[in-house]
Amino acid sequence: MKADGELGLSEVLSTIAEILRAGGVLRPILVDDDLRLVGHQEILDALKKIGAKLVPISKSDSRIFIPIESLGIYDDVSPSPMRIYRDTLELLYRGWPTPLVGLRSLSRNGLRVWAKLEGFNPYSWSIKDRIGWYMFVKALEKRGVSDVKRLIYEATSTNTGLALAAMAAIHGFSAKFYIPSSIQKASDTLLKVMGAEVVRVPKTLTIEFVNEVEEAARKEGALHLNQFENDYNFEVHLRYTAKELEVQLRHARIIPKAVIGGIGTSGHMSAISFYFKNRFRGSVSVYCVQPKEGEVIPGIRRVESGMKWIHWVGVDEVVDVGRDEAIEAAIEVARKEGILIGLSSGAVVAGFKKLLKERDLNGGDYVLVFPDHGFKYVEQFNEYFASKG
């Protein structure tokens, strides 16, 4: 099938919503005798963005119904059963889904809590592996390796930098990352181990100096993927994260009451909200967690600091959480569940607890998205213990 150009994400979002709500495709993609596209390109591009392996084509515009399962939508979230991979790239995307695990310490009286453990991703031990990989490979697909100077710049608070440092190492690129002054010192060491140059910027939030990084990249001819504006940030979570979570829940015969997660760029929670609210026709609530005003929690920030995709979708509520609350929740999970989670994950737990208390959440299944592992935050844990004597 021949098409002149692919439509952008914002141009096909309503079509994706229609497909998810219907559970299938209602019209074919129109082609002529030479299989040139002549109509309904929005359906073609919508199906591409959610990972369809097959698409319905016809020379006549008739009403149809083809379930999304018949189009291979879920083929790309099937893991390698023996966990054998040809290289570390396969280790990433063929290692999905990341685990979904029940949390006994938070479950009670008919209310069951599940955590999606994004710390199982191999490069940054975080959900940011998904966007680092997807933004990078899509940039190379569009521009070609020969047309890109083998240099990548990015503003990051650590995890996206680690993911992109891995992409740079695998593909023979050099990397230079700009990180806020408020971030833990361990980040410099980890990024340098991965071969990246690190520049500390005397600002608190990464979003505050993205334009400076853009200008530096332009002058040097470097590739600047800009996780804050790049629609592949949203798209990778639509195509993989949200979809694989649905498959896991369906396999466990669970229909969740709500999904709770933190917002930084807003990519993963916006995509999850869009997907679940359409796929389950509004029966699943989505709650987002942000830091209290004036406080810093690595990996998440406040909505008013500037986010793109959260304004495209509907979420039910945004909950404020303090830094100490996030740390205390992470410590509690470690001591009761035996897993070490990051501060943004701790914030998700703290936010969920607030919702339990203030919104009187009743029985059923609740999913908490844990963005990363806790090993990077030893400094913050030490500071907290010192402050408590």
N, C-alpha and C positions, 0 to 999 in steps of 0.2 A: 504494500500500500504506500502511495506517495503523498506526502503532505509538504506544503511550502515552509511552514514554521510552527513551532510549538507555542501554544498559548501559555501565558503566565499563570501562576498559582491563583492570584486574586480573580482572574478571569474565569476559572473553572471551579471555584470553590462551591458555588451554588449547585453545579452539576454533580460534584462529588457528594454533596449533602443529599441530593435527590436519590442517587444510587444507593447510598448507605441506608436511607430511610425506607426505600422500597425493598432493599435486600437483593436488588438485581437491576438489570438494564432494561429500560422500557422502549427504547428505539434503537435501531441499528445505525451504524456509521455508513453513510451513503458513498458509494464509489461508482465510477463509470466502467466501461468495458475493459479499459487498460488499468483498472484498479487504482485510478487516481481519485483522491478524496474530493468529493463534491458537496458534502453536507455533514453536519453534526460533528465538526472537528472537536467541539467542546467535550463530547462523550469520549472520543479517542484519547484526548489528553488527560481527561479526568481519570480514565482507567489506567493510563500509564503511571500517573502520580500515586495511585494506591496499589501499584504492583501487579496488575493483571497480566497474565501470560498469553491470554487469548482475547480477541475482541470480535464482536459480531459485526459483520459487514453485509450490505445488501444493495441492490440497484434500485429498490423501491422503498419508500418511506412508509413502513407499516408499524402498527403497534405490536410489540413483542413483550415477552418477559423471560429473561435468562438470568437465573440466580448467580450471584457473584461467586459462589462456590464452583460453578461450572467454568468460570473464566480463569481459574488458577490464581485467584487473589491471595490465597494463603500459602502458596508454594514456597515463597521466600521467607517464611517463618517456621520452616521445618528443620530442626537441628540435625547435625550429623550423629547418627545413633551410637557409633563407636568412638566419637570424639577424636577422630584422626583428621588432620588438616594439612594441606600441601604447603601452606605458609602462614605467617601470622595475620595476614589479611583475612584468610578464611577462618582463622581462630576467632576473629571478631564477628563477622557477619553470619558465619555458619554455626557459631556458638550460641546464637540467639534461639529461643528466648532466654533472657536472664531469669534466674529463679524467682518463683513466687512462693513465699513461705508463710505459714501461719505463725502468729505471735501469741503464744498462750498467756503471756503476762498482761496483755491488753484485751484479751477476749473474756467475756463473762456474760452470764444470764441471757443466752441466745444471741449475743452480739459477738461476731467473729471478725478478727482483724488479720489482714494479710499484708505482707510487705513485698514489694518488687525490688529486688536487690541489684541495683545498677552498678554497685561496686564490683560485680563479677566481670565487667568489661576489662580487657587485658592491658590497655595502654595507659590510661589515666586512672583506672579503677573507678570509673565514674560514667554517668550517662553521656558525658561530653565526647566519649569515643564515637558515638553515633554521628554527631554533627561534624566532628573533625574529619572523619572518613568520608562522609557523604559530600560535604562542601568541597573537599579537596578533589575527589574523583570526578565530580560533576564539572568542576572548573577545568580539569584536564580534558574531559570529554568535549567541552565546548570550544576550548582554545587550542588544544593540542599541546603536547609536551614541548615540541620544538618552538612554539610561539610564546612560551613562558620562560622568563628568566628564573633560574633555579634558586629562587630566594623567596621566602615567605615571611611576612610580618603579621602580627596580630596583637590586639589588646586582650589580655586575659587575666583572670584571677587565679589561675593555675591549671585547672583541668582541661580546658580547651587547648591551652598551650601544650600540655603533655600529649594530648591526642594528635595535635598537628606536628609536634616534634617527632612523634612516631611516623607519621605520614612522610615527613621530610627525610627521615633516616632511611625509610624503605625505598623511597623514590629518588634519592640522591640530591635532595635540596638542602640549602642552608636555611636556618630559621632564626628570627629575631623577635623576641616577645617583650611587650611592655606590660608591666604589672604594677598595681597600686602599692603605695607605701604601707598601706594597712594590712597587707597580706603577710602571712607567716614566712619567716626566713627560710624554712625548709624548701619553699617553692623555688628559690634561686638555685639551690643545690640540685634538686630533682631535674629541673629544666636543663641545667648545665650538663648533668650526667647524660641526658638524652641528646646532647650536642648543640643545644640552642644558646644563643647570646641573649642575656637578660638585661633589660633596662628598667630600673625602678623609677616610677613617676610619682612626684610628691602630691598625689591626689588620693582620695579615699575610694572612689568608685571607678571601675573600669570604663563605664560609659562616658565619664567626664573627659576622657582624652582620646576617644576613638577618632575624632577629626584630625588630631595631631598625627596619629599613626597612619591614617589615610594619606596625609600629605607627605609623610616620610616615605611611604611605600611608592607613591607616585614619582617622587624625585629619584628613587633608586631603581625604579622599574620592577619592584617586588610584587608578588601576589598577595593581596590583602583580601581575605575572604569575608571579613566583617560579620562575625556571628550575630550581631545585633540587628542587622538589616537583611541578611542573606536568607531568602525564602526556603532554601534547602534545609535550614534549621528546623522550620516547621514541617517541611515535607518528609524528612527522614523519620520523624516521630509519627506522622500520619501513616506512612507506608510500613513502618516496622513496629515501633514501640506500642502504639495504641492497638494495632491489629494483633500483635502477638499476645498482648494482655487479654484481648477478647478471646483468643483461641485457648489460652491457659484457663480462663474462667469457665469457658464452655466445657472444656475437657473435665474440669472439676465439678461441673453442674452447678455453677454459682452465677447468680445474677446479682451484681453488687448494688448496694444502696447508694454508695458514694465512692468517689476517688478523691484522695487528698494529696497534694504535693506542693512543693515550693516553686516560686517564680524568680528567675534571674533574667535571662533574655526573654523568657515566657514561652520559648519554643515548645518544650515537651508538654507542659500542662495545657497550653492552648490547643495543641493537636489532639491530646487525649480528650479534652472537653468537646471539641468539635466532633470527633469520631464517636464517642460514647453517647453524646446527646442526640446525634442523628441515628446511629445504629440501634439504640434502645429507645428512640422516640421520646426523649425527655424524662424517662423513668429513673435515670441515674443522675445524682447530684454531683457537682464538682466544686471542691473547695480549694482555694489557694492560700499559701502561707507567705507572709513577708515579714521583714524585721520591723520592730517598733521604731517609730520616728526617732532619729538621732542615734540609733544603734547599728552596728555592723555585724552581720553574720555571713561568713564566706559562702559564696555560691548563690545567695538570694539577695534581692533588693526590693525597694518599694515601687509600687506601680507608677507613682508620679515622677520617678527618676527617668522615665522614658522607656516604654516597651512597645513593640510593634504588634505582635500577633494577638495579645490578650484582648485588644480592641476589635478583633475580627470575630470573636466568639463570645458566648455567654458563659460566665461562671456564677455560681450561686452566692459565694461570699469570699472575701479576702480577709484572712485572720492575721492579726498582729502578734508577734512573738518576740520576747526579749532574748538577748544573747545568752544570759545565764540560764534562762529557761531551756534554750536549745541544748546547751552543754549538759545540764542536769538530766534532760530526757535521753541524750545519747549515753550518758553514764548509766542511767537506769536500764536501758535496753542491753548494754554490755553486761551488767550484773545479773540480769534476769533471763536474758535470752542467749548470752554467750557470744554475741557478734558485735564487732566494733564498727559503728557507723559514723559518718561525718556530721558536721555541725548543721548543715542544711537538712540532713535526715533527722537529726534531733529536733530541729525546728518543726518538721512535719509531725513528729510524735507529739510535741508540745501543742501544736495547733489542733491536732485531733482531740487531745484531752480537753482543750478549751471548748471545742464544739460539743463534746460529750456533756460537759457541764452546763454550757450556756444554751445549747439548742436541744438538749434532752434527746439525743439520737437514740432511737430504739433498736430492737434486735435486727439481725441481718448481717450481711457481709460488707466490710469496708476495706478498701485497698489503699495502702499508704505507699507512695513512690519514694524510695530512698535513693537519692541521686549519687551518693558516693561512699567510699570506705573512709574509716576514721584515722588511718595512720598518718595522714598529712597534718593533723591538727594537734599533735603532741604539745606544741607550744601553748595553744589555747587551753588545753586540759591542765597543763602545769600552772599556768597563770590562775586558773580558776581554783585549783587546789591550794595554791599559795595564798590567795585572797581569803580563803576560808580557814586558814591557819592549820 
